[in-house]
């Protein structure tokens, strides 16, 4: 009698094992056959075209909220980046070379993008001054708008600037020894990359130096096209 129950138990275990394996195989088959639009965004692997691959980050980075100060008591926060493609550059007004050159290139690139009216409506330029001691919000606004009406200028105190710039690894240094010894005549070293934030408020790509207007315009249009196709899938 005991041996019969043991045999029965062995058969039951074997049946249960077969059922478990069948369920696992069926589940794997179902997951593998799901369309991409049924998977979470993080599961989608869509390789960008080779011509824009070097300009995109391997994975888009969601920015955390921040607050920067503009003229007329206006502020710039994360929500102001959403719904637009934002070209962001960190610099300072007294910069003798890199800043005016880069801002000029971006202004020319925006004029080229303007030939595509839909894309042009979706872009904005943001100049972030990392030298708040000399660059007031009013001066930064005037400086940025000189290069394009699409540009806004903002700044902030050290904590506000660091909270934003560190998210992009846009490092800068104000040389304190020079500043102490020569009043307002001091230099600032800063990142010369133009950062691209997507309409979801994510750090999406960048344009490292040297930048060219035609290159930025053409690459951006392709990035936008790739992004829109990916969103639809």
N, C-alpha and C positions, 0 to 999 in steps of 0.2 A: 504494500500500500504506500509506504514511504517512497519507494523507488518510482512509483507511478506519478506521485505529486512532484517529485524532482524532475522527471521527464517533462511533465506538463509545464513546469516553471521554466525549464530550458527552452522549450518551444515558444513560450510567451515572450521571453527575452529576445529570442531571435526575430520574432515578428515585429516587436517594438523597435528593434534596431533597424530593420528593413524600412519600416514606416518613417523613422527619423531621418534616414538617409534620403529617402524619396522626397520628404518635405524640404530638406536642405537643398537638394538638386533643383527642385521646382522653384524655390525662392531665389536661388542664384540665377536661374534662367530668366525669371521675371524681372529682376533688377537689371540684368544685362540687356534686356530687350526694351527697357523704358526709353522713350524718346528723350533728347537732351532737355526739352522744355519741361519735363517732369522731374528733373533733377534740381537740387539746390544750386544757386549760382556758383558756390565754391567748388561744385563738382564738375562744372563745365570746363572743358579744356579745348579752347579754340586758339590755335596758333595764329598770330598776326602775320600778315604778308612780310616778306623779308625786307622790303624797302622801308618799313616803319618799325620793325622789330627792335632796332637799336635805340629808338627814341622812347620806348615804353618801358615802364617798370615791370618786372616779372609778375608782380601781383599788385593791383591797385590798393592803395592804403587809405582807409577811411580816416579823415582828419577829425580831431576832437575840437570842441568849440573854443573860440578865442575871441579877443576883443582888441581892435586897433582903432585909432582915433583919426578922423578926417577933419576937414575944414567945416565951418558952420555947425560945430557941435555934432556932426554926424559920426557914426561908428560903423565899423566893418566887422561882422561876425560870420560864423560859418554858414548860416542860412543865406547870407548874401551871395555866396558862391554857388549855391544850388540853382539849377536851371540854366546855368551859363557855362561856357568854356572859359576858364580864367587863366590868363598868362601872367605869372607873378615873377617879379624881379626885385631883389633886395639890393639896395645901394644907398647913396647919400648925395645930396645936392652939390657939395663941394668936390666931389669926385672929378678929377681932371681928364679922365680918359675913358675907362671902361663903362661907366654909367651913361654918359651922353651917347657913346657909340652904340651900346646895346639898346638903349631906348630909341635911338634913331632907326636902328635896324627893325625893331618891333613896329615902329610907326609905319615904316615902308611895307612891312609884311602885312599889316592890317589893311593898307590900301589895296594890296593885291588880293587879299581875301574878300574885299568889298565887291569884287567882280562876281562873287557868289553871294547874292543878297541874303539867302536863307542862312548860310553859314555865318555871314557877317553879323546878323542880328543876334547870334548866339554867343558872341565873344565879348570879353572885356579884359582890359589890361589893368594890373594893379602894381603900382610902384610903392614898395615898402622902404621907407627911410629908416636906417638903423643908427641914425645920428640925431636923436631927438634934442640934444643940447643946442644945436644950431638950426635944425630943420623943424620949424613950426608946422602945424597942419596946413596953415594957409600957404606957406611957401612951397610945401610938398605938392599941394593941389595945383598951384601955378606951374611948377616945374613939370609935373606929369602931363598936364593938359597941353603943354607946348608941343609934345610929340604926337599926340592924337587925342581927339575928343572922346575916344573910347577908353582913355586912361583915367584912373582915379589915383590919388596919392594919399597914403596913410602913414602913420607912425605910432608911437606909444612909448611908455616907459620901458625900462630894461626888462621887467618881469613880463610885460605884455609882448614885447618883441621876441623874447626867448621862448615863450609859450607857443608862438606861431612858427618861428624860424627853425626850431629844433625838430619839429615834426617833419621838416623837409631836409634836415641835415644841411641847412643853409647857414653855415658858420660865419661869424664876423667878429672882428676885434677892433675896439677903439684903443688906440695906443695912449695909455694914461700918462706916461712920462713926457711924451711930446705935448700932450694937452696941458699938463701942469706947467711946463716950461715956456709955452708960447701962446697962452690964452686960447683963442679960438682957432689958431693956426695949427691944426693937427690932422693926421691922416687916419683913415679907417680901411682895414683890409676886409674884404667880403667875398662871398661866393659870386661868380659871374654867370651862373647857369640860369636860364629861364625855365621856370617850373610850370607845368600844365596840370590844372585841376579840372576834373570832368564835371558834368552837370549833377552828379550825385554827391559832390563835395569830397571826392577822393583824389589823392595825389596819383595821377595817371601816367604822366610822362614828363620829359624834360628835353630842352634844347641846349646842349653844352656848347661852350665857345670853341672855335669862332662861329658866330651865327651869320647867316646870309638871309636877306628878305625872301628871295625866291624859294630857298630851301624850306624855311619855316612855313611859308604859305602852302606850298605843295604838300609837305609832310602832314601839316595839320588837316588839310582837306581829306587826305587818305586816312588819317587817324579817326576823324569824325565819321567817315563812311564805314570803317571797320567797326567802330563802336556802335553805330546805329544798327548795323546788320547783326551784331552780337546780341544786342538788347532784344531784337525781334525774335530771336531763336528761342 
